[in-house]
Amino acid sequence: MQAAQPFPAEPVSADFTARDRWYASGGPAGHGELPGGGHSRTSGNLPGPAHSRTSGDLPRPGQSRPSGDLPRPGQSRPSAEFPGPVQGRGSSPGFLPPADPATSGSNTTSGGYTTSGGYTTSGAYTTSGAYPGQGAAPPVTPGGVGGPPGLRAVGARGTAEITGRISMDGATGFLAEPGRYQLYASLACPWSQRAMIVRRLLGLERVVGLSLVDPILTNQGWRFPAETGGRDPVTGAHLVADLYLATDPGYSGRPILPVLWDTRTQRIVTNDVAQITVQLETEFGPLGRPGAPDLYPPAQRREIDAIATLIHHTVNNGVYKAGLATTQASYEEAFDALFTTLDALEERLARRRFLLGPRLTEADVRLFPTLARFDAVYYLLCKCNLHRLAEYPYLWAYARDLYQRPGFGDTTDFVQIKLHYYQAQSWLNPSRIVAKGPYVSWLEPHNRGRMPG
């Protein structure tokens, strides 16, 4: 490890947003060049639109779904315009209940492999969440989730293993100060995207540095891209695993992302994705942009934690529980929980602009990365195919509302996302052919500005 250097200027190129906007809108009707020249952000990326629409266009927001649509799990839909109540959620429309405290504790099955992060090795499948709030994951059928030993299961998240804390007063041993910390992340990774969104929303780009990795995992885990000579400019590391070993030479866990690195002590502070965003929100406030949103206001933390816990177990991790299931029963359990929650979110967002009302919060940050990947990846690879995101009028408009804001769209790289999933999950996609579609425009007007709080 070389001595830490001041973190470089923002690694996102000047035409970052232009390129992603080109991809998000599907590009021109035929073939064409990306704004700024070239076809991709990294040398291995695919040319052309990341999202191309197939011949059967999906309904736009406000349009009804085809009459032949299947009813969603636990739901009787009286009309296509406004879905009916989802059973089992109580009498308050749109209310998302917190996880049942009676189910607290981790749920671990025998055999299989661990999915606590973006890189996995053999072990046991765990679904205990590293999130604040009460409750734990819904039970997982023993033997219901698994895969080949050593599989790099992309995305599913379990308990964090390095849980240091940065504090405003430095009482934790890690003082919040400009230029000291480096965020390591992947544009392909949904958990990483949360941290990048918060960093951008709070205006911390010049306070906390950012190092990006190559979207394709190797047998050694995440590596740094060829564009930086295969090394991290800050530490000289070749692999994210090197950062873990520098922190603890005996470390035998998974080198997951995101992580916050302390350039002063040359060690990882934390790889707890929930606490990374919360620490940025609560401990770095005075260092951020004046007027930045309060994403984790004290008065709403209990509600944020409750809805985030549900979303984590049934949506963020739910897509992986379905995609990695090895029995029909465990697949259907995860599938039903996922779409029941999406139904509840659809109802909730029919009456408010964001999940908790008129203001953006941490809860919205946690949901967006899964929505961004849903149609392009999870619908196909994870067999989450009851409905596409674009078939939910309110959820789809809400996702576009977020995408069109700084911090969300400019941290969404559809090319890297698709390369990462389609080429890393060879047991799900043996040919490693990257799906071309769907083509949907994330830049269409969302018309959410008139939504009530």
C-alpha positions as CSV (number, residue, x, y, z in Angstrom):
1,M,0.0,0.0,0.0
2,Q,1.5,3.3,-0.9
3,A,1.0,6.4,1.2
4,A,-2.3,8.1,0.9
5,Q,-2.5,10.9,-1.6
6,P,-5.1,13.7,-1.7
7,F,-8.1,12.3,-3.4
8,P,-8.3,13.2,-7.1
9,A,-10.9,15.5,-8.6
10,E,-14.3,14.0,-9.1
11,P,-13.8,10.8,-11.2
12,V,-17.1,11.3,-13.1
13,S,-16.3,12.8,-16.5
14,A,-17.7,16.0,-17.7
15,D,-20.1,14.2,-20.1
16,F,-21.2,11.7,-17.5
17,T,-24.7,13.1,-17.3
18,A,-25.0,13.5,-21.1
19,R,-24.0,10.0,-21.7
20,D,-26.4,8.5,-19.2
21,R,-29.2,10.8,-20.4
22,W,-28.5,9.4,-23.9
23,Y,-28.8,5.9,-22.7
24,A,-31.8,6.6,-20.5
25,S,-33.8,8.0,-23.5
26,G,-32.8,5.1,-25.6
27,G,-30.5,7.0,-27.9
28,P,-31.5,8.0,-31.5
29,A,-33.9,5.9,-33.5
30,G,-31.0,4.1,-35.2
31,H,-27.3,3.9,-34.5
32,G,-25.4,6.9,-33.4
33,E,-22.5,8.2,-31.3
34,L,-22.7,9.0,-27.6
35,P,-22.5,12.6,-26.6
36,G,-18.8,13.4,-26.0
37,G,-17.7,10.6,-28.4
38,G,-17.2,6.9,-27.8
39,H,-19.7,4.3,-26.8
40,S,-19.1,3.6,-23.2
41,R,-17.6,4.8,-19.9
42,T,-15.2,1.9,-19.6
43,S,-13.4,-0.1,-22.2
44,G,-15.5,-3.2,-21.9
45,N,-18.9,-1.5,-22.1
46,L,-21.4,-2.2,-24.9
47,P,-22.0,0.2,-27.7
48,G,-25.5,1.5,-28.4
49,P,-28.5,2.1,-26.2
50,A,-28.6,0.4,-22.9
51,H,-32.3,0.3,-23.0
52,S,-34.2,-0.4,-26.3
53,R,-37.9,-1.0,-26.3
54,T,-39.2,-4.2,-27.8
55,S,-42.2,-4.1,-30.2
56,G,-44.8,-4.4,-27.4
57,D,-44.6,-1.0,-25.8
58,L,-45.5,-0.8,-22.1
59,P,-48.3,1.5,-21.0
60,R,-47.4,5.0,-20.0
61,P,-48.1,6.5,-16.6
62,G,-51.8,7.1,-16.3
63,Q,-52.7,4.5,-18.9
64,S,-54.4,1.3,-17.9
65,R,-52.7,-2.0,-18.0
66,P,-53.8,-4.7,-20.5
67,S,-57.0,-6.3,-19.3
68,G,-55.4,-9.7,-19.3
69,D,-52.9,-8.8,-16.5
70,L,-52.7,-11.3,-13.7
71,P,-53.9,-10.1,-10.3
72,R,-51.0,-9.4,-8.0
73,P,-50.3,-11.5,-4.9
74,G,-52.9,-10.9,-2.2
75,Q,-54.7,-8.2,-4.2
76,S,-58.1,-7.8,-5.9
77,R,-57.8,-4.9,-8.4
78,P,-61.2,-3.1,-9.0
79,S,-59.7,-1.0,-11.8
80,A,-56.5,-0.6,-13.8
81,E,-56.1,3.0,-12.8
82,F,-56.0,2.6,-9.1
83,P,-55.1,-0.7,-7.5
84,G,-57.3,-2.1,-4.7
85,P,-56.1,-2.7,-1.2
86,V,-53.4,-5.3,-0.6
87,Q,-54.6,-7.8,2.0
88,G,-52.9,-8.1,5.3
89,R,-51.6,-4.5,5.4
90,G,-54.2,-3.2,7.8
91,S,-57.1,-0.8,7.2
92,S,-55.0,2.3,6.5
93,P,-54.6,2.6,2.7
94,G,-51.0,2.8,1.6
95,F,-49.6,2.1,5.0
96,L,-46.5,0.0,5.0
97,P,-46.2,-1.8,8.3
98,P,-42.8,-2.3,10.0
99,A,-41.3,-5.7,10.2
100,D,-42.8,-7.9,13.0
101,P,-40.5,-7.6,16.0
102,A,-41.4,-11.2,16.9
103,T,-39.3,-12.3,13.9
104,S,-36.2,-10.5,15.1
105,G,-32.9,-12.4,14.8
106,S,-31.1,-13.7,11.8
107,N,-32.6,-16.4,9.5
108,T,-30.0,-18.8,8.3
109,T,-30.4,-21.9,6.3
110,S,-28.1,-24.8,6.2
111,G,-25.8,-25.3,3.2
112,G,-25.7,-23.0,0.2
113,Y,-23.6,-19.9,0.3
114,T,-23.4,-16.6,2.0
115,T,-24.9,-13.6,0.2
116,S,-23.9,-10.8,2.5
117,G,-22.5,-8.5,-0.2
118,G,-21.6,-8.3,-3.8
119,Y,-19.0,-11.0,-3.6
120,T,-19.7,-14.4,-2.1
121,T,-18.0,-17.6,-1.2
122,S,-19.3,-20.9,0.2
123,G,-21.1,-20.8,3.5
124,A,-24.7,-20.4,4.6
125,Y,-27.3,-18.2,3.1
126,T,-28.1,-15.4,5.6
127,T,-30.8,-12.8,5.4
128,S,-30.2,-10.8,8.6
129,G,-30.3,-7.1,7.7
130,A,-27.7,-4.5,8.5
131,Y,-30.4,-1.8,8.8
132,P,-31.7,0.3,11.6
133,G,-35.2,-0.3,12.8
134,Q,-37.0,-3.3,14.4
135,G,-37.5,-6.7,13.0
136,A,-35.6,-9.1,10.8
137,A,-36.0,-10.8,7.5
138,P,-39.0,-13.0,6.9
139,P,-38.2,-16.7,7.5
140,V,-36.3,-18.5,4.7
141,T,-37.2,-22.1,3.9
142,P,-34.2,-24.3,4.9
143,G,-32.4,-25.4,1.8
144,G,-34.6,-23.0,-0.3
145,V,-31.8,-20.7,-1.4
146,G,-28.5,-21.7,-2.8
147,G,-26.1,-22.1,-5.7
148,P,-22.8,-23.4,-6.7
149,P,-20.0,-23.1,-4.1
150,G,-17.9,-20.1,-4.6
151,L,-20.6,-18.3,-6.6
152,R,-20.3,-14.5,-6.8
153,A,-23.9,-13.8,-6.0
154,V,-24.4,-10.2,-7.1
155,G,-26.1,-7.9,-4.8
156,A,-27.8,-9.8,-1.9
157,R,-26.9,-8.2,1.4
158,G,-26.5,-9.6,4.9
159,T,-24.8,-8.4,8.1
160,A,-21.8,-6.0,7.8
161,E,-18.5,-7.1,9.3
162,I,-16.7,-3.8,9.8
163,T,-18.7,-1.3,11.7
164,G,-16.6,1.7,12.8
165,R,-18.3,5.0,13.1
166,I,-17.4,8.5,12.0
167,S,-18.6,11.2,14.4
168,M,-18.8,15.0,14.3
169,D,-16.8,15.3,17.6
170,G,-14.3,12.5,16.9
171,A,-15.3,10.6,20.0
172,T,-15.5,7.4,18.0
173,G,-11.8,7.8,16.9
174,F,-12.9,8.9,13.4
175,L,-13.5,12.6,13.2
176,A,-15.7,13.9,10.4
177,E,-13.4,16.3,8.4
178,P,-12.8,17.2,4.8
179,G,-10.4,15.2,2.7
180,R,-9.9,12.4,5.2
181,Y,-12.3,9.7,3.9
182,Q,-12.6,7.9,0.6
183,L,-15.8,6.1,-0.6
184,Y,-15.2,3.0,-2.6
185,A,-18.1,2.0,-4.8
186,S,-19.3,0.5,-8.0
187,L,-21.7,2.2,-10.5
188,A,-23.2,-1.3,-11.0
189,C,-23.8,-2.1,-7.4
190,P,-27.2,-1.0,-5.9
191,W,-25.8,-0.8,-2.4
192,S,-22.9,1.4,-3.6
193,Q,-25.4,3.7,-5.4
194,R,-27.1,4.6,-2.2
195,A,-23.9,6.0,-0.7
196,M,-23.1,7.9,-4.0
197,I,-26.6,9.4,-4.1
198,V,-26.3,10.7,-0.5
199,R,-22.8,12.0,-1.1
200,R,-24.1,14.0,-4.1
201,L,-27.4,15.2,-2.5
202,L,-25.5,16.6,0.5
203,G,-22.8,18.3,-1.6
204,L,-20.0,16.2,-0.1
205,E,-18.1,15.6,-3.4
206,R,-15.1,17.7,-2.2
207,V,-15.3,16.4,1.4
208,V,-15.4,12.6,0.8
209,G,-13.5,11.3,-2.1
210,L,-14.8,8.6,-4.5
211,S,-13.0,5.6,-6.1
212,L,-14.9,3.5,-8.6
213,V,-14.2,-0.1,-9.5
214,D,-14.6,-2.1,-12.7
215,P,-18.2,-3.4,-13.1
216,I,-17.0,-7.0,-13.8
217,L,-16.1,-9.1,-10.8
218,T,-13.2,-11.4,-10.9
219,N,-12.4,-14.5,-8.8
220,Q,-10.6,-12.1,-6.5
221,G,-13.6,-9.8,-6.2
222,W,-13.8,-6.1,-7.2
223,R,-10.9,-4.7,-9.1
224,F,-9.9,-1.2,-10.1
225,P,-10.4,-0.3,-13.8
226,A,-7.9,-0.2,-16.6
227,E,-8.6,3.6,-17.0
228,T,-6.6,4.1,-13.7
229,G,-3.9,1.6,-14.6
230,G,-5.7,-1.1,-12.7
231,R,-4.8,0.7,-9.5
232,D,-6.7,2.9,-7.0
233,P,-5.2,6.4,-7.3
234,V,-5.5,7.0,-3.6
235,T,-4.0,3.8,-2.1
236,G,-2.3,2.0,-5.0
237,A,-4.5,-1.1,-4.4
238,H,-5.3,-3.4,-7.3
239,L,-8.3,-5.0,-5.6
240,V,-10.9,-4.0,-3.0
241,A,-9.7,-7.1,-1.2
242,D,-6.4,-5.3,-0.7
243,L,-8.1,-2.7,1.4
244,Y,-9.7,-5.3,3.6
245,L,-6.3,-7.0,4.1
246,A,-4.7,-3.7,4.9
247,T,-7.3,-3.2,7.6
248,D,-7.0,-6.7,8.9
249,P,-4.3,-9.1,7.5
250,G,-6.3,-12.0,8.8
251,Y,-9.6,-10.9,7.2
252,S,-11.4,-13.9,5.7
253,G,-14.8,-12.3,4.9
254,R,-16.1,-11.0,1.6
255,P,-14.6,-7.8,0.1
256,I,-17.9,-6.1,-0.4
257,L,-18.8,-2.6,-1.4
258,P,-19.4,0.2,-0.5
259,V,-16.7,0.9,2.1
260,L,-15.5,4.1,3.7
261,W,-11.7,4.3,4.0
262,D,-9.7,6.4,6.4
263,T,-6.7,7.8,4.5
264,R,-5.1,8.8,7.8
265,T,-5.1,5.5,9.6
266,Q,-5.0,3.5,6.3
267,R,-8.0,1.3,7.2
268,I,-11.6,0.7,6.4
269,V,-13.9,2.5,8.8
270,T,-17.1,0.6,7.9
271,N,-18.7,-1.6,5.2
272,D,-22.2,-1.2,6.7
273,V,-24.1,0.4,3.8
274,A,-27.0,1.6,6.0
275,Q,-24.6,3.3,8.5
276,I,-22.5,4.8,5.7
277,T,-25.5,6.8,4.4
278,V,-26.7,7.6,7.9
279,Q,-23.2,8.8,9.0
280,L,-22.9,11.0,5.9
281,E,-26.3,12.5,6.7
282,T,-25.9,13.0,10.5
283,E,-22.1,13.6,11.0
284,F,-21.1,15.5,7.9
285,G,-23.9,18.0,7.8
286,P,-21.9,21.2,8.5
287,L,-19.4,20.2,5.8
288,G,-21.9,19.8,3.1
289,R,-23.7,22.2,0.8
290,P,-25.8,24.9,2.4
291,G,-29.4,24.1,1.9
292,A,-28.9,20.4,1.3
293,P,-31.9,18.2,2.2
294,D,-32.1,16.7,5.6
295,L,-32.5,13.0,4.5
296,Y,-32.7,11.6,8.1
297,P,-34.6,14.1,10.2
298,P,-34.9,13.1,13.9
299,A,-38.7,13.4,13.9
300,Q,-39.1,10.9,11.1
301,R,-36.4,8.4,11.9
302,R,-38.6,5.8,13.3
303,E,-40.9,5.9,10.3
304,I,-37.9,5.9,7.9
305,D,-36.4,2.9,9.7
306,A,-39.7,1.0,9.6
307,I,-40.4,1.4,5.9
308,A,-36.7,0.9,5.0
309,T,-36.6,-2.4,6.9
310,L,-39.6,-3.7,5.0
311,I,-38.2,-2.5,1.7
312,H,-34.9,-4.0,2.5
313,H,-36.2,-7.5,3.2
314,T,-38.9,-7.7,0.5
315,V,-37.6,-5.5,-2.3
316,N,-33.9,-4.7,-2.1
317,N,-33.0,-8.3,-0.9
318,G,-36.3,-9.7,-2.1
319,V,-35.3,-9.7,-5.8
320,Y,-32.2,-11.8,-4.8
321,K,-34.2,-14.2,-2.6
322,A,-36.3,-14.9,-5.7
323,G,-33.5,-15.1,-8.1
324,L,-31.3,-17.3,-6.0
325,A,-34.0,-19.6,-4.8
326,T,-33.5,-23.3,-5.4
327,T,-37.0,-24.5,-4.5
328,Q,-40.3,-23.5,-6.0
329,A,-41.8,-22.7,-2.5
330,S,-39.0,-20.3,-1.5
331,Y,-39.1,-18.6,-4.9
332,E,-42.8,-18.1,-4.7
333,E,-42.6,-16.8,-1.1
334,A,-40.0,-14.2,-2.1
335,F,-41.9,-13.4,-5.3
336,D,-45.2,-12.8,-3.5
337,A,-43.6,-10.7,-0.8
338,L,-41.9,-8.6,-3.4
339,F,-44.9,-7.8,-5.5
340,T,-47.2,-7.4,-2.5
341,T,-44.8,-4.7,-1.3
342,L,-44.6,-3.1,-4.7
343,D,-48.4,-2.9,-4.7
344,A,-48.4,-1.2,-1.4
345,L,-45.8,1.3,-2.6
346,E,-47.8,2.0,-5.7
347,E,-50.8,2.8,-3.5
348,R,-48.7,4.9,-1.2
349,L,-47.2,6.9,-4.0
350,A,-50.6,7.6,-5.5
351,R,-51.2,10.1,-2.8
352,R,-47.8,11.6,-2.0
353,R,-44.7,12.6,-3.9
354,F,-42.2,10.7,-1.9
355,L,-42.4,7.8,0.5
356,L,-42.9,9.9,3.6
357,G,-44.6,12.9,2.1
358,P,-43.5,16.0,0.3
359,R,-39.8,15.8,1.1
360,L,-37.1,13.4,0.0
361,T,-35.7,11.1,2.7
362,E,-33.3,8.2,3.3
363,A,-36.2,5.9,2.6
364,D,-36.4,7.1,-1.1
365,V,-32.6,6.7,-1.4
366,R,-32.8,3.1,-0.3
367,L,-35.6,2.2,-2.7
368,F,-34.4,3.9,-5.9
369,P,-31.4,1.6,-6.9
370,T,-33.6,-1.5,-6.9
371,L,-36.2,0.3,-9.1
372,A,-33.5,1.5,-11.5
373,R,-32.4,-2.1,-12.0
374,F,-35.8,-3.8,-12.0
375,D,-36.8,-3.9,-15.7
376,A,-33.3,-4.2,-17.1
377,V,-32.1,-7.0,-14.7
378,Y,-34.3,-8.4,-12.0
379,Y,-37.4,-8.9,-14.2
380,L,-35.4,-11.4,-16.4
381,L,-32.5,-12.8,-14.4
382,C,-34.2,-13.0,-11.0
383,K,-37.5,-14.2,-12.5
384,C,-39.4,-11.3,-10.9
385,N,-41.7,-11.2,-13.9
386,L,-45.2,-10.5,-12.7
387,H,-45.0,-6.9,-13.7
388,R,-42.4,-4.5,-15.0
389,L,-41.7,-1.3,-13.1
390,A,-43.0,0.6,-16.2
391,E,-46.4,-1.0,-15.7
392,Y,-46.9,0.7,-12.4
393,P,-48.1,4.2,-13.2
394,Y,-47.2,5.8,-9.8
395,L,-44.0,3.8,-9.0
396,W,-42.7,4.4,-12.5
397,A,-43.4,8.1,-12.4
398,Y,-41.9,8.3,-9.0
399,A,-38.7,6.5,-10.2
400,R,-38.4,9.0,-13.1
401,D,-38.9,11.9,-10.7
402,L,-35.9,10.7,-8.7
403,Y,-33.8,9.8,-11.8
404,Q,-34.2,13.3,-13.1
405,R,-32.7,14.8,-9.9
406,P,-29.0,15.4,-9.3
407,G,-27.6,12.4,-7.4
408,F,-29.9,9.8,-8.8
409,G,-29.6,9.9,-12.6
410,D,-26.0,10.8,-12.6
411,T,-25.1,7.8,-10.5
412,T,-27.1,5.4,-12.6
413,D,-25.1,3.7,-15.4
414,F,-27.3,1.2,-17.2
415,V,-24.4,-0.1,-19.3
416,Q,-22.3,-1.0,-16.3
417,I,-25.3,-2.4,-14.4
418,K,-26.2,-4.8,-17.3
419,L,-22.6,-5.8,-17.9
420,H,-22.2,-6.6,-14.2
421,Y,-25.3,-8.8,-13.8
422,Y,-25.4,-10.5,-17.2
423,Q,-21.7,-11.3,-17.4
424,A,-21.1,-12.1,-13.7
425,Q,-24.0,-14.5,-13.1
426,S,-22.9,-17.2,-15.5
427,W,-24.9,-19.9,-13.6
428,L,-28.1,-17.8,-14.3
429,N,-26.9,-16.6,-17.7
430,P,-24.5,-19.2,-19.1
431,S,-24.1,-17.5,-22.4
432,R,-23.2,-14.2,-20.7
433,I,-25.1,-12.4,-23.5
434,V,-26.2,-9.0,-22.3
435,A,-29.9,-8.4,-22.9
436,K,-30.5,-5.4,-25.2
437,G,-33.8,-4.2,-23.9
438,P,-36.0,-2.9,-22.6
439,Y,-36.1,0.6,-24.1
440,V,-38.0,2.9,-21.8
441,S,-37.4,6.7,-21.4
442,W,-36.4,7.8,-17.9
443,L,-36.6,11.3,-19.2
444,E,-40.3,11.5,-19.9
445,P,-42.1,14.1,-17.8
446,H,-43.2,12.6,-14.5
447,N,-45.8,15.2,-13.5
448,R,-45.2,14.5,-9.8
449,G,-44.7,18.2,-8.9
450,R,-48.4,18.6,-8.2
451,M,-48.6,15.6,-5.9
452,P,-49.9,16.4,-2.4
453,G,-47.7,15.8,0.7
